[in-house]
Amino acid sequence: MTMAFHISLVGRSDLSGEIYRQIRQAILDGRLRPGERLSSTRELAAALMVARSTVTVAYESLLAEGFATSHTGAGTFVSHQLEAKRPASKTRRSTVRAPQVRGVWETITLPPPAFFHGAPFDFRTGFTDASLFPHRAWRRVVARALRSREMAASGYEPPAGNWELRAAISRHIGISRSVSGSPDDVIVTNGTQQALDIIARVLLEPGDVIAVEDPGYRPPRYLFKALGARVIGVPVDSEGLVVEALPAEAKAVYVTPSHQYPLGVAMSLSRRRALLAWAERHNAVVIEDDYDSEFRFGGRPLEPLQTLDSTGRVVYVGTFSKTLLPTLRLGFMVVPPSLREAAHKAKHVTDWHTATIAQSALARFIDEGAFARHIRKVSRTYSERHEVLTAAIKRNFVDDLDLVPSSTGLHVAAYARGASVDHIDAIASRAFDLGVAIQTISRVDGTPQAAAIVLGYGAIETARIGEGLRRLRRCFDEGVPRLPKRRDRRR
Ligand SMILES: Cc1ncc(COP(=O)(O)O)c(C=O)c1O
């Protein structure tokens, strides 16, 4: 296939030489790949508005130097022999002043490569079991969406998302979580992370304070910082966020009340009420991240903050990353009326709207009852994993780990008894060498916290949990005599 390739001749005099140099550079830096067909001399001459002979001279130089080969009747192609010679990507010349990156990016780290690859015994949090994904049913609804009017629509859509999906979400969370919100209040987003981005843009001026849980989920922390907010960590105990410790100046509080990330505790009802009363006194907004509460393995569910709120100051955020797949990048938020218009504008200026085919497919998936059936089915699997994992921890780590009680979601946390933060990090490192991926909550932004581990059971097959924990047991038994290089694999 021939791709239109951009060549600029503006202000140049040696036109053949310029065409030759620009194509050669594109071959060298990999924009034109071996085997790719170059435009014919006639096409390129017409596109550049030059004589055909000008292009022919350039092509002859490329052929003579081995950058291109020609096959009679088929055209001119980038040579295959160049692959080995290709230099690495352009490096910065030291004499050139580089554009300035904002300092905040120095303080933000990407997850290390190990985080994306996992391990044979994969206890990473945030991951689900792709083999449980309902591929066949999903293919069917996507195929339907591809035939539907969304496909025929040629323009952009309103920012809040596909109406059928907003209605389906509103019904679903009304039934499963007693969240009250009409389709008008729902905005479809690219996952939780974008919902938080939008709401932060709506609420926070640079320098404004947002309170987050400490320990807590790091991606939002980084996001708020990147947007110029002052992020203040507030401790969490066995009842959830310690409301008395909230900074009075906070304009917003980001919490995970159903299943605190990473400790796993549920916020008690009295704390929920206290948090809402605090928010009312301080005219603050509460952002409720309800990321994995569809999976509950016992105990009575507590009412979401959104349901308890009578003053319209809770933004409820949900995601399909746990119930379906994180790679779908589909989530939503239910916003109180006072924030709705600004949230629509913020979504609009961010990315216009979420991809419509996926929205339309998901709407149908929910409406047909396939989503509810899927949740029931995978809940049984995750419940079994929760049971196997927690029983084995209680049985085999009696002297080492204190499990934090938790009956929701896809991970559990455990404090390491008598271990230091360095020790627990070293155990995680050693476990990784033995094929076991676990996360620790030992440090937040480099400051030592509790010596604790987090074990996710979304990704690991039930049958592999036992062997994974036996290997982890070995790491505790070995006592980690030396501290290997610390590998940061927290989130
Ligand atoms: C606390 C918390 N919120 C939300 C998410 C999901 O984020 P997203 O919807 O952006 O995939 C996760 C995933 O691990 C999480 O741990």
Ligand as a Chemical Component Dictionary entry (heavy atoms), coordinates in Angstrom:
data_LIG
# 
_chem_comp.id                   LIG 
_chem_comp.type                 NON-POLYMER 
_chem_comp.pdbx_formal_charge   0 
_chem_comp.three_letter_code    LIG 
# 
loop_
_chem_comp_atom.comp_id 
_chem_comp_atom.atom_id 
_chem_comp_atom.alt_atom_id 
_chem_comp_atom.type_symbol 
_chem_comp_atom.charge 
_chem_comp_atom.model_Cartn_x 
_chem_comp_atom.model_Cartn_y 
_chem_comp_atom.model_Cartn_z 
_chem_comp_atom.pdbx_ordinal 
LIG C1 C1 C 0 -9.367  2.308  43.798 1  
LIG C2 C2 C 0 -9.548  2.042  42.356 2  
LIG N1 N1 N 0 -10.401 2.796  41.671 3  
LIG C3 C3 C 0 -10.613 2.580  40.359 4  
LIG C4 C4 C 0 -9.947  1.603  39.682 5  
LIG C5 C5 C 0 -10.240 1.406  38.225 6  
LIG O1 O1 O 0 -9.782  2.465  37.465 7  
LIG P1 P1 P 0 -10.213 2.618  35.947 8  
LIG O2 O2 O 0 -11.706 2.614  35.912 9  
LIG O3 O3 O 0 -9.625  3.921  35.534 10 
LIG O4 O4 O 0 -9.660  1.447  35.206 11 
LIG C6 C6 C 0 -9.033  0.798  40.345 12 
LIG C7 C7 C 0 -8.269  -0.242 39.631 13 
LIG O5 O5 O 0 -7.430  -0.913 40.134 14 
LIG C8 C8 C 0 -8.834  1.024  41.724 15 
LIG O6 O6 O 0 -7.982  0.263  42.427 16 
# 
loop_
_chem_comp_bond.comp_id 
_chem_comp_bond.atom_id_1 
_chem_comp_bond.atom_id_2 
_chem_comp_bond.value_order 
_chem_comp_bond.pdbx_ordinal 
LIG C1 C2 SING 1  
LIG C2 N1 SING 2  
LIG C2 C8 DOUB 3  
LIG N1 C3 DOUB 4  
LIG C3 C4 SING 5  
LIG C4 C5 SING 6  
LIG C4 C6 DOUB 7  
LIG C5 O1 SING 8  
LIG O1 P1 SING 9  
LIG P1 O2 DOUB 10 
LIG P1 O3 SING 11 
LIG P1 O4 SING 12 
LIG C6 C7 SING 13 
LIG C6 C8 SING 14 
LIG C7 O5 DOUB 15 
LIG C8 O6 SING 16 
# 
